[in-house]
Amino acid sequence: MKILSDWNPLKDRVATVSDLDGYRTESIDILFQINLRLPKSNVLNIVRTVLTQAFDLALDKNECIKPAKRISEILKE
């Protein structure tokens, strides 16, 4: 949640999402997808897909690289 909150892919639209809850639901969805697809999970694609679908965003892979790497690093610990 903290990684997504720090990144804030919604930017100015964050105030328009009433049930955002610090990206809690999206964080759970990302972790669920990663767990389903291990060991061949591509965290970058999962992060991009979950957030694009959840918020109807047009995120490109470059925007998702840093948060995806941070998530991957945490999961390796």
N, C-alpha and C positions, 0 to 999 in steps of 0.2 A: 504494500500500500504506500509506503513511504517513497519508494522509487517513482511510482506513478504520480503521487502527489507533488513531489519535487519537480518532476518533468512537466506535469500538467498539460497533457496533449490537447485539452479543450481550450486552453488559453482563456480568451475573454468570454467564451461560451460557458465557462464553469458555473457562473451564477444562474444560468438558465436551467440547470439540471437539479431539480428539487431533491431527488433521492440519491445523490452521488455518494455520500458517506465516505469521502476520502478515497474513492476508487476501490472500495472494499470488494464489491461484487466482481468487478473486472479483474482484480488481483486473484480472487478465488478461481475465476474462470481460466485465467492464464495458468495457474498452478495445476488445475485439474487437467487441462489439455497437455501440459508438459508431462504429467504423470502417466497419462494414457499412452503417450507416444514414445516414452523412453525405451531404449537408449537412443533412438534416432530422432529425437525431437529437435526441431529448429526453433529455438526460443525467439529469434527475430521474427519469423513468420507468424508464430503464435501470438506474440504481442501485437503485431500489426493487425492481424485478422480479428482478434478479440476486440480491440479498441475501435477498429473501423466499423465492425458490425454493431457494437454497443452504442456508438454515438454518431453513426453515419458520417465519419470523417474520411478524408482523402489523404491518409498518411502514406508517405513513401518510405521505402526501406531505410534511407539515410536518416530520417527523423527518429527511427526506432532503434538504431544501432546502439547508442549509449545506454538507454534503459535496459535493452535486451542483454547487453554484456554485464551490466550490474546484477541483473536477476540471475544470469548464469553463474556468476562468481559466488553469489550467496548460496545457490543450490549445490555448488561443489564443496562447500564447507562441511 
